[in-house]
């Protein structure tokens, strides 16, 4: 992923997860350019967290992508989706889990549904 500031205009799919237990790391907001992604298209991601979070990853279907940190509590990036995604993986919804972890191993996660189309 390449570090990128996802502007409010670029992100049409924005969620604010419910906070976890007091003192736990928090995912404050996840913003993605769209709820429906297209093969060969661009994926823009911004994750706002509590300042103690040091890493954020996005996981789905056995794959994991690190979201680069731009500043404490701010993670953002972009990824070009492959254009050669097999037809049987298209026109389906997938659960993408975002995991925010601290240096001492504590973590918080939130799962979003995302649709992949042609």
Secondary structure, 3 states (H helix, E strand, C coil): CECCCCCCCCCCEEECCCCCCCCCCCEEEEEECCCEEECCCEEEEEEEECCCEEEEEEEECCEEEEECEEECCEEEEEEECCCCCCHHHCCEEEEEEEEEEECCCCEEEEEEEEEEEC
